[in-house]
Amino acid sequence: MSLKKLLPGKLGFGTAPLGNMFRAIPDEEAAATVEAAWDQGVRYYDTAPFYGAGLAESRLGAVLSTKPRDAYVLSTKVGRVVLDEREDGDRDLGEKGGLFEHGNPNKMLHAWTAEATERSIEDSLKRLGVDRLDIVWVHDIAQDFHGDLWLNKFEEARTGAFRVLSRLRDEGVIKAWGLGVNRTEPIELTLALDEPQPDGFLLAGRYTLLDHEHALERLLPMAQEQDVDMVVGGPYSSGVLAGGTHFEYQQAPKEITEKVARLKALAQKHGISIKAAALQFSLAHPVAAAVVPGATRPSRIAEDVAALTERVPAAFWTEVRAAGLVSPAAPLPGDA
C-alpha cells in the first residue's frame, strides 16, 4: 500500500529517545510526551526493539494501548530480538555504540532470518500491547552497523525478513513493509531486485537540510520512478538542527556546527524557526510521505506541529540556495 495513502498526516512521532537515547528519562516524562503527541493530533508512531532493548516499545505501548487501535498508524522494526538474558559492559552497536547505554540491559540477538522476523513481530506486539502492526521496517542492514559484512546481512534479510513481510502483507496481516536504515545503498539494492517490492522506506538522517546530496544522486530518482514512498527519520540530524549538539549520533564536528550557524542566521533574518525550515525541506521531495522527529519532552511536540505549518518565505529558500547550503538538485518548498 502506498505510504501516502496509509499515513494519517505529514508528521509522525519517532520513539528512539523513549529508549533513553543519550539520557535516562523517567517513565512519567516519556508517557507525558506520547500523550502530548496524541493531544496535538499526531497519529503515526514509529518505534523499534532496538531502542533501549524494548524500552521504547513498552513506553509507547503503555499509552497507545489505551487509545482506539483504528485511530492511529503504528510501525516497528525487525532485525533485533530482545532476549531475557542481561548483558553487561559495552555493546557491539556499530557506529551507535553507547547510544542506548541507559536503556534496558537485555541482550539483543541481531538476526534477519524468517524465524527471527516472526519472533520479533510477536515480541513487539506483546511489548506494545496491541493486536496488530501497520508497517514493519527491516532495520539497520547497512554499513554503519556491519561494515564490509553488510551485504551478508542484506542477503540474510532478503531471503528471510523480506519474504516473511511480503507474505504478511499479501495476507493482510500488515499493510506495508520496507527498510528502515541510515544509509541509501541497501534501499537502492532492494529497489533493483526482481522480487516482491517494498511499499516504502524509512531513511534516517539522509534527507535533511544538512545531508541530502547522496540520496538525491541515485536513491530518490529510483524511488520516484518506482512510486515508492519515503518516511524521513531524523529530520533534525540527531538534534543539531533543533538546538542540540549531536550530529549522526555523535558530537557535531566543527564544519557541521558552522553550517548550522549559517542556516540559523538566515532563519533569524527571515523571522522563522530552524525547525520549520528543516521539516518543510525534508517534506518537499515528491517521494516524502512524512517526517518522524523524536522527542522526550512534551513541549517539543507543539514546536514540531507548529513548524509543519509555519509560513517560510520564498526569499529564505532563495538565499539558502544562493549560499550553497542546499544541493541545486534538491526540491524546495514552494517549487512548482
C-alpha positions, 0 to 999 in steps of 0.5 A: 500500500502506498505510504501516502495513502496509509499515513494519517498526516505529514508528521509522525512521532519517532520513539528512539529517545523513549529508549533513553537515547543519550539520557535516562528519562523517567517513565512519567516524562516519556508517557507525558510526551506520547500523550502530548503527541496524541493531544496535538493530533499526531497519529503515526508512531514509529518505534523499534526493539532496538531502542533501549532493548524494548524500552521504547516499545513498552513506553509507547505501548503503555499509552497507545494501548489505551487509545482506539487501535483504528485511530492511529498508524503504528510501525516497528522494526525487525532485525533485533530480538530482545532476549531475557538474558542481561548483558553487561559492559559495552555493546557491539552497536556499530557506529551507535555504540553507547547510544542506548547505554541507559536503556534496558540491559537485555541482550539483543540477538541481531538476526534477519532470518524468517524465524527471527522476523516472526519472533520479533513481530510477536515480541513487539506486539506483546511489548506494545500491547496491541493486536496488530502492526501497520508497517514493519521496517527491516532495520539497520542492514547497512554499513554503519552497523556491519561494515564490509559484512553488510551485504551478508546481512542484506542477503540474510534479510532478503531471503528471510525478513523480506519474504516473511513481510511480503507474505504478511502483507499479501495476507493482510496481516500488515499493510506495508513493509520496507527498510528502515536504515541510515544509509541509501545503498541497501534501499537502492539494492532492494529497489533493483531486485526482481522480487516482491517490492517494498511499499516504502522506506524509512531513511534516517538522517539522509534527507535533511537540510544538512545531508541530502546530496547522496540520496538525491544522486541515485536513491530518490530518482529510483524511488520516484520512478518506482512510486515508492514512498519515503518516511524521513527519520531524523529530520533534525540530524540527531538534534543539531538542527533543533538546538542540540549538539549531536550530529549522526549520533555523535558530537557535531564536528566543527564544519557541521556546527558552522553550517548550522550557524549559517542556516540559523542566521538566515532563519533569524533574518527571515523571522522563522524557526530552524525547525520549520525550515528543516521539516518543510525541506525534508517534506518537499521531495515528491517521494516524502510521505512524512517526517518522524522527529523524536522527542522526550519532552512534551513541549517539543511536540507543539514546536514540531506541529507548529513548524509543519505549518509555519509560513517560510518565505520564498526569499529564505529558500532563495538565499539558502540556495544562493549560499550553497547550503542546499544541493541545486538538485534538491526540491524546495518548498514552494517549487512548482 
